[in-house]
Amino acid sequence: MIRKAANRRNVRRKPGPRADIRAVRYSAMVLAIVLVLALCISPAATVQQIRLRRPLLSLAHERRGVENALHMNPGQPLVRLDRKGIERTLEALPWVRRAAVTLTGRSVMASVIPRRSAYTLRCSSGQFEVDDDGYVIRPKRVGIRLPEVAVDGRVRLSVGDRIRDKRLLGGMTAAMLAERVECLRGATVSVDRNAGICFNNWDRVTVVIGDVEDLPRKLAVVRAIYAARSDIGVTVSEINVAHPRMPAGRPRQQSGDRPADRRGV
């Protein structure tokens, strides 16, 4: 009995299914490590070139900013390519609306959609170009002609910010809608400390709008006034449509103070 028990203990057990599974997993893990190392070392698995697709940005420093944001050099392993991370970095630039990074063979292709300036904003923080989503793109360039919004009072703003101040948003809305009104096209929008809006028009008539409430109706009244008297600037210095049902006007004090001819603007 004792000898039989000893013989049973000395019998070597055959590996079961679990041991086979562990061996397969271990082999797969080793193979994966070898493949990753091969990809990191092999020249055939590295970035060969980086291209920025058109449309190219018009300003040289903004184009360089996009190129620097790619932060990749030829020869970098493809396994380290974080396309989503690069896209987020590009879209964090104030002048980039949207970015896409694709991989074609060993070439990294980056394309950007730039933000387009819709207004210029003049405030205590400086003069800026702003897009139609309210993002501050860059300081105002010399010679650029866009609808201008001038805001009174202290405003803290810098490049890259998104405008959320109600006064500024109201002024931008007024500027956008005024572009559809021929008689106000090109006028400067002014916003006071109480969010009151007025247009400094091309014929030196101040058009007082008041707040943004019922803005389309107020602009329709202004359009009707100019349609009835296109030369109203000769005798009137201010039109007030803050109460659109009862528009008012202020006559010019000096008859010799005539408005400029629009053709010269």
Secondary structure by P-SEA (a helix, b strand, c coil): caaaaaaaaaccccccaaaaaaaaaaaaaaaaaaaaaaaacccccccccccccccccccaaaaaaaaaaaccccccccccccaaaaaaaaaacccccbbbbbbcccbbbbbbbbbbbcbbbbccccbbbbccccccccccccccccbbbbbccbbbbccccccccaaaaaaaaaaaaaaaccccccbbbbbccccbbbbbccccbbbbbccccaaaaaaaaaaaaaaacccccccccbbbcccccbbbbbccccccccccccccc
